[in-house]
Amino acid sequence: MDSYLVQHKICKALIICGIWLATSACSQAGTAAKVSPAAAADTEPLLQVNVYRLDVDPASQQPVVTLVDSDEKRAFPIWIGLAEARAIHSELQGMEHFRPLTHDLLARIIDKFDGKIQRVIITHAKDNVFYATLVIKKDETFFEIDARPSDSIVMALKFNAPIYVARTLFEKMSIPIKAPKKIGEDYGLRIQEITPELTQYLALESSRGVMVSAVRPASRAEKDGIKPGDILVEINGQLIADVLSVNDLMENSKGPLKAKIRREKQILIITLHPE
């Protein structure tokens, strides 16, 4: 019996150490603090945001993830690393890797410890570097962990947790975006061009088609089965060259459209109902 208790305590200690090691691996200078629910309350107003698109900055050739407010009027770009860009892309596509990558490992350890990512907060910027906090909940206790925004966004997508930006930071660093086109308003689909740089950074098979960057919940697009990360290759047998061609086809349609979609390494045929 004594031997069993010792083994149980050792196992529990290993799990705790595993969480500490994994969280440290996903932050440049990660620190964790145990706080009460009251202490976890925000000290300044926060703004909830969503992942808007994933792109490559043509000037720096660095991946950029863009967050957007709920009204989709202002965009908040963050320049990130290649590995994090691929991880975000994998989460948007719902890809499962043959063996767990770093973010997968961290998520499994948190699950094993009966924890959950409660939310992610991008708190401030200093010397052109953004800082974020992962808030992990276990039972009724909250743990705040310093992390990079890119890693935090990946973990938020894994746990379907909300992403927040400090309102003052968002108002200072965000930029206005164009009003959504008719396809986005009516059908609930947001698409973006696939540049050669994006093809290279995300290890896509081809730059042909356009990428689905977001699907509005409960929209006709979601009901038709389209998912973020899908690549529209053809519509009604016509090859898709750019966003404009998709808009033209869908806005001028007089009935359902047959779309060829590349999802991960599969080719799917989905019926679209844009009317």
Beta strands, then each sheet from edge to edge (+ up, - down):
strand 1: 32-35
strand 2: 46-56
strand 3: 63-69
strand 4: 74-79
strand 5: 115-126
strand 6: 129-138
strand 7: 141-147
strand 8: 163-166
strand 9: 175-176
strand 10: 189-193
strand 11: 210-215
strand 12: 231-235
strand 13: 238-239
strand 14: 257-263
strand 15: 266-272
sheet 1: 1+ 7- 6+ 5- 8- 2+ 3- 4+ 9-
sheet 2: 10+ 11- 12+ 13-
sheet 3: 10+ 11- 12+ 14- 15+
end
